[in-house]
């Protein structure tokens, strides 16, 4: 966004591939607790489809899903590369159509409930200006983004330089929003 002559940028989204991947994880009951970037469960209950995954496939499906999750988060500029590998995984077919329908409906509801997004724009602008001032760099160098997730609790993580993944609840809280924005802007400059 523009601020005078200097331009800075922050992009936030409720992404389709990430929400569909979270639905697959939760519906199949895949354990991703060992991964510190894996978010909590979806905020809305999803049907238990764990019976669609054979016990012997559960571990390999969890590992494959973690790989896809990291591809989605690490390469947000090309999420459909990761999405393609997700849809090719054999365990996905059991719930993929449901995941797509759920993701589209949930994101539509969230966007209509809060069209401006979970972080107030004045907070984004103030943090961008604050980081630029603290680090003595031009405001035009401020570039960051966030993937907002419809998951439970107050949770956020720096996924890669310049990108945070955050629950809508954490992003809606002004103190957390400032912290996650600062992490995103600073890491983008360092990364």
C-alpha positions as YAML, in Angstrom:
chain: A
units: angstrom
residues:
- id: 1
  name: UNK
  ca: [0.00, 0.00, 0.00]
- id: 2
  name: UNK
  ca: [1.07, 3.56, -0.49]
- id: 3
  name: UNK
  ca: [2.15, 5.91, 2.25]
- id: 4
  name: UNK
  ca: [3.19, 9.21, 0.72]
- id: 5
  name: UNK
  ca: [5.94, 8.75, -1.83]
- id: 6
  name: UNK
  ca: [7.22, 5.55, -0.29]
- id: 7
  name: UNK
  ca: [5.40, 2.31, -0.92]
- id: 8
  name: UNK
  ca: [5.25, -0.72, 1.33]
- id: 9
  name: UNK
  ca: [3.36, -3.98, 1.02]
- id: 10
  name: UNK
  ca: [1.52, -6.45, 3.21]
- id: 11
  name: UNK
  ca: [-0.58, -9.25, 1.77]
- id: 12
  name: UNK
  ca: [-2.91, -11.34, 3.85]
- id: 13
  name: UNK
  ca: [-5.05, -14.22, 2.66]
- id: 14
  name: UNK
  ca: [-7.31, -17.07, 3.70]
- id: 15
  name: UNK
  ca: [-5.79, -19.56, 1.28]
- id: 16
  name: UNK
  ca: [-7.64, -22.37, -0.44]
- id: 17
  name: UNK
  ca: [-4.90, -24.99, -0.61]
- id: 18
  name: UNK
  ca: [-3.89, -24.57, 3.02]
- id: 19
  name: UNK
  ca: [-7.43, -24.90, 4.33]
- id: 20
  name: UNK
  ca: [-8.16, -27.91, 2.14]
- id: 21
  name: UNK
  ca: [-4.93, -29.53, 3.39]
- id: 22
  name: UNK
  ca: [-5.94, -28.85, 7.01]
- id: 23
  name: UNK
  ca: [-9.34, -30.43, 6.36]
- id: 24
  name: UNK
  ca: [-7.65, -33.55, 4.98]
- id: 25
  name: UNK
  ca: [-5.41, -33.71, 8.07]
- id: 26
  name: UNK
  ca: [-8.26, -33.30, 10.54]
- id: 27
  name: UNK
  ca: [-10.81, -35.51, 8.75]
- id: 28
  name: UNK
  ca: [-8.33, -38.38, 8.41]
- id: 29
  name: UNK
  ca: [-6.97, -37.88, 11.91]
- id: 30
  name: UNK
  ca: [-3.35, -37.49, 10.77]
- id: 31
  name: UNK
  ca: [-0.88, -36.72, 13.53]
- id: 32
  name: UNK
  ca: [1.25, -33.66, 12.80]
- id: 33
  name: UNK
  ca: [2.10, -32.83, 16.40]
- id: 34
  name: UNK
  ca: [5.83, -33.35, 15.83]
- id: 35
  name: UNK
  ca: [5.98, -30.40, 13.41]
- id: 36
  name: UNK
  ca: [6.25, -26.97, 15.02]
- id: 37
  name: UNK
  ca: [4.84, -25.20, 11.96]
- id: 38
  name: UNK
  ca: [1.74, -27.40, 11.79]
- id: 39
  name: UNK
  ca: [-1.20, -25.39, 13.10]
- id: 40
  name: UNK
  ca: [-3.82, -26.52, 15.62]
- id: 41
  name: UNK
  ca: [-7.04, -28.22, 14.55]
- id: 42
  name: UNK
  ca: [-9.55, -26.37, 12.44]
- id: 43
  name: UNK
  ca: [-11.89, -24.15, 14.48]
- id: 44
  name: UNK
  ca: [-14.93, -25.91, 13.03]
- id: 45
  name: UNK
  ca: [-15.55, -29.57, 13.68]
- id: 46
  name: UNK
  ca: [-15.03, -31.72, 10.61]
- id: 47
  name: UNK
  ca: [-16.43, -35.20, 10.12]
- id: 48
  name: UNK
  ca: [-14.25, -38.10, 11.22]
- id: 49
  name: UNK
  ca: [-13.14, -39.90, 8.06]
- id: 50
  name: UNK
  ca: [-10.26, -41.79, 9.68]
- id: 51
  name: UNK
  ca: [-11.92, -45.09, 8.73]
- id: 52
  name: UNK
  ca: [-11.08, -44.29, 5.10]
- id: 53
  name: UNK
  ca: [-7.37, -44.65, 5.79]
- id: 54
  name: UNK
  ca: [-5.92, -48.08, 6.49]
- id: 55
  name: UNK
  ca: [-3.87, -48.30, 9.69]
- id: 56
  name: UNK
  ca: [-0.67, -49.17, 7.79]
- id: 57
  name: UNK
  ca: [-1.12, -46.10, 5.57]
- id: 58
  name: UNK
  ca: [-1.58, -43.68, 8.48]
- id: 59
  name: UNK
  ca: [2.12, -43.01, 9.16]
- id: 60
  name: UNK
  ca: [3.11, -42.56, 5.53]
- id: 61
  name: UNK
  ca: [0.04, -40.38, 4.93]
- id: 62
  name: UNK
  ca: [1.02, -38.16, 7.87]
- id: 63
  name: UNK
  ca: [4.56, -37.81, 6.54]
- id: 64
  name: UNK
  ca: [3.33, -37.06, 3.03]
- id: 65
  name: UNK
  ca: [0.87, -34.51, 4.34]
- id: 66
  name: UNK
  ca: [3.61, -32.74, 6.31]
- id: 67
  name: UNK
  ca: [5.71, -32.52, 3.17]
- id: 68
  name: UNK
  ca: [2.80, -31.00, 1.29]
- id: 69
  name: UNK
  ca: [2.09, -28.59, 4.16]
- id: 70
  name: UNK
  ca: [5.66, -27.31, 4.08]
- id: 71
  name: UNK
  ca: [5.50, -26.94, 0.32]
- id: 72
  name: UNK
  ca: [2.31, -24.88, 0.68]
- id: 73
  name: UNK
  ca: [3.82, -22.64, 3.34]
- id: 74
  name: UNK
  ca: [7.33, -22.41, 1.88]
- id: 75
  name: UNK
  ca: [6.14, -21.61, -1.65]
- id: 76
  name: UNK
  ca: [3.03, -19.45, -1.35]
- id: 77
  name: UNK
  ca: [3.88, -17.90, -4.71]
- id: 78
  name: UNK
  ca: [3.10, -21.23, -6.38]
- id: 79
  name: UNK
  ca: [0.68, -23.09, -4.10]
- id: 80
  name: UNK
  ca: [-0.71, -25.15, -6.92]
- id: 81
  name: UNK
  ca: [2.63, -26.96, -7.32]
- id: 82
  name: UNK
  ca: [2.15, -28.24, -3.78]
- id: 83
  name: UNK
  ca: [-1.56, -28.74, -4.35]
- id: 84
  name: UNK
  ca: [-0.83, -30.96, -7.32]
- id: 85
  name: UNK
  ca: [1.39, -33.21, -5.20]
- id: 86
  name: UNK
  ca: [-1.28, -33.23, -2.49]
- id: 87
  name: UNK
  ca: [-4.01, -34.40, -4.86]
- id: 88
  name: UNK
  ca: [-1.74, -37.14, -6.25]
- id: 89
  name: UNK
  ca: [-1.25, -38.72, -2.82]
- id: 90
  name: UNK
  ca: [-3.40, -41.89, -2.68]
- id: 91
  name: UNK
  ca: [-4.90, -41.14, 0.74]
- id: 92
  name: UNK
  ca: [-6.29, -37.80, -0.44]
- id: 93
  name: UNK
  ca: [-8.93, -39.22, -2.77]
- id: 94
  name: UNK
  ca: [-10.98, -40.38, 0.21]
- id: 95
  name: UNK
  ca: [-11.77, -36.82, 1.32]
- id: 96
  name: UNK
  ca: [-10.55, -34.39, -1.33]
- id: 97
  name: UNK
  ca: [-13.97, -33.39, -2.71]
- id: 98
  name: UNK
  ca: [-15.19, -32.74, 0.84]
- id: 99
  name: UNK
  ca: [-12.05, -30.73, 1.60]
- id: 100
  name: UNK
  ca: [-12.59, -28.48, -1.42]
- id: 101
  name: UNK
  ca: [-16.26, -27.85, -0.59]
- id: 102
  name: UNK
  ca: [-15.52, -27.21, 3.08]
- id: 103
  name: UNK
  ca: [-12.58, -24.90, 2.33]
- id: 104
  name: UNK
  ca: [-14.53, -22.80, -0.16]
- id: 105
  name: UNK
  ca: [-17.54, -22.42, 2.14]
- id: 106
  name: UNK
  ca: [-15.48, -21.68, 5.27]
- id: 107
  name: UNK
  ca: [-13.34, -19.07, 3.54]
- id: 108
  name: UNK
  ca: [-16.42, -17.40, 2.02]
- id: 109
  name: UNK
  ca: [-18.09, -17.19, 5.45]
- id: 110
  name: UNK
  ca: [-14.95, -15.77, 7.05]
- id: 111
  name: UNK
  ca: [-14.43, -13.21, 4.29]
- id: 112
  name: UNK
  ca: [-18.04, -12.04, 4.40]
- id: 113
  name: UNK
  ca: [-17.93, -11.77, 8.21]
- id: 114
  name: UNK
  ca: [-14.77, -9.64, 8.09]
- id: 115
  name: UNK
  ca: [-14.10, -8.28, 4.56]
- id: 116
  name: UNK
  ca: [-11.14, -6.16, 5.72]
- id: 117
  name: UNK
  ca: [-9.35, -9.17, 7.21]
- id: 118
  name: UNK
  ca: [-8.45, -9.95, 10.78]
- id: 119
  name: UNK
  ca: [-5.71, -7.33, 11.21]
- id: 120
  name: UNK
  ca: [-6.73, -3.68, 11.30]
- id: 121
  name: UNK
  ca: [-5.01, -1.71, 8.56]
- id: 122
  name: UNK
  ca: [-3.85, 1.03, 10.91]
- id: 123
  name: UNK
  ca: [-1.93, -1.60, 12.90]
- id: 124
  name: UNK
  ca: [-0.25, -2.93, 9.74]
- id: 125
  name: UNK
  ca: [0.73, 0.57, 8.67]
- id: 126
  name: UNK
  ca: [2.08, 1.48, 12.14]
- id: 127
  name: UNK
  ca: [4.16, -1.70, 12.43]
- id: 128
  name: UNK
  ca: [5.61, -1.28, 8.92]
- id: 129
  name: UNK
  ca: [6.58, 2.30, 9.72]
- id: 130
  name: UNK
  ca: [7.92, 1.28, 13.14]
- id: 131
  name: UNK
  ca: [10.13, -1.48, 11.74]
- id: 132
  name: UNK
  ca: [11.44, 0.84, 9.03]
- id: 133
  name: UNK
  ca: [12.27, 3.46, 11.65]
- id: 134
  name: UNK
  ca: [13.79, 0.99, 14.14]
- id: 135
  name: UNK
  ca: [16.03, -0.55, 11.49]
- id: 136
  name: UNK
  ca: [16.72, 2.74, 9.71]
- id: 137
  name: UNK
  ca: [15.55, 1.52, 6.31]
- id: 138
  name: UNK
  ca: [13.20, 3.09, 3.82]
- id: 139
  name: UNK
  ca: [9.52, 2.28, 4.17]
- id: 140
  name: UNK
  ca: [9.55, 1.07, 0.57]
- id: 141
  name: UNK
  ca: [11.59, -1.96, 1.72]
- id: 142
  name: UNK
  ca: [8.75, -3.21, 3.93]
- id: 143
  name: UNK
  ca: [7.33, -6.34, 2.28]
- id: 144
  name: UNK
  ca: [5.55, -9.12, 4.17]
- id: 145
  name: UNK
  ca: [2.55, -11.40, 4.15]
- id: 146
  name: UNK
  ca: [0.38, -13.63, 6.28]
- id: 147
  name: UNK
  ca: [-1.72, -16.69, 5.71]
- id: 148
  name: UNK
  ca: [-4.69, -16.50, 8.06]
- id: 149
  name: UNK
  ca: [-6.00, -19.85, 9.17]
- id: 150
  name: UNK
  ca: [-9.39, -20.82, 10.54]
- id: 151
  name: UNK
  ca: [-7.86, -22.89, 13.32]
- id: 152
  name: UNK
  ca: [-8.42, -23.08, 17.07]
- id: 153
  name: UNK
  ca: [-6.77, -20.82, 19.53]
- id: 154
  name: UNK
  ca: [-4.28, -18.05, 19.63]
- id: 155
  name: UNK
  ca: [-1.49, -19.38, 17.38]
- id: 156
  name: UNK
  ca: [1.03, -18.04, 14.90]
- id: 157
  name: UNK
  ca: [4.43, -19.00, 13.48]
- id: 158
  name: UNK
  ca: [7.00, -17.50, 11.18]
- id: 159
  name: UNK
  ca: [6.84, -19.89, 8.25]
- id: 160
  name: UNK
  ca: [9.65, -18.42, 6.18]
- id: 161
  name: UNK
  ca: [11.25, -14.98, 5.85]
- id: 162
  name: UNK
  ca: [8.49, -12.48, 5.26]
- id: 163
  name: UNK
  ca: [5.56, -14.85, 5.84]
- id: 164
  name: UNK
  ca: [3.67, -15.76, 8.98]
- id: 165
  name: UNK
  ca: [0.87, -18.26, 9.34]
- id: 166
  name: UNK
  ca: [-1.60, -17.27, 12.02]
- id: 167
  name: UNK
  ca: [-4.95, -18.18, 13.43]
- id: 168
  name: UNK
  ca: [-7.62, -15.58, 12.80]
- id: 169
  name: UNK
  ca: [-7.91, -15.27, 16.58]
- id: 170
  name: UNK
  ca: [-4.23, -14.34, 16.96]
- id: 171
  name: UNK
  ca: [-4.35, -11.94, 14.01]
- id: 172
  name: UNK
  ca: [-7.45, -10.24, 15.45]
- id: 173
  name: UNK
  ca: [-5.73, -9.51, 18.76]
- id: 174
  name: UNK
  ca: [-3.87, -6.17, 18.46]
- id: 175
  name: UNK
  ca: [-0.90, -7.24, 20.61]
- id: 176
  name: UNK
  ca: [-0.42, -10.51, 18.72]
- id: 177
  name: UNK
  ca: [-0.98, -8.78, 15.40]
- id: 178
  name: UNK
  ca: [1.82, -6.34, 16.17]
- id: 179
  name: UNK
  ca: [4.18, -9.17, 17.14]
- id: 180
  name: UNK
  ca: [3.47, -11.31, 14.10]
- id: 181
  name: UNK
  ca: [3.64, -8.35, 11.73]
- id: 182
  name: UNK
  ca: [6.97, -7.28, 13.21]
- id: 183
  name: UNK
  ca: [8.32, -10.82, 12.79]
- id: 184
  name: UNK
  ca: [7.16, -10.90, 9.16]
- id: 185
  name: UNK
  ca: [8.60, -7.48, 8.22]
- id: 186
  name: UNK
  ca: [11.92, -7.97, 10.05]
- id: 187
  name: UNK
  ca: [12.46, -11.49, 8.72]
- id: 188
  name: UNK
  ca: [11.77, -10.32, 5.16]
- id: 189
  name: UNK
  ca: [14.58, -7.79, 5.51]
- id: 190
  name: UNK
  ca: [16.94, -10.38, 7.03]
- id: 191
  name: UNK
  ca: [15.98, -13.26, 4.74]
...
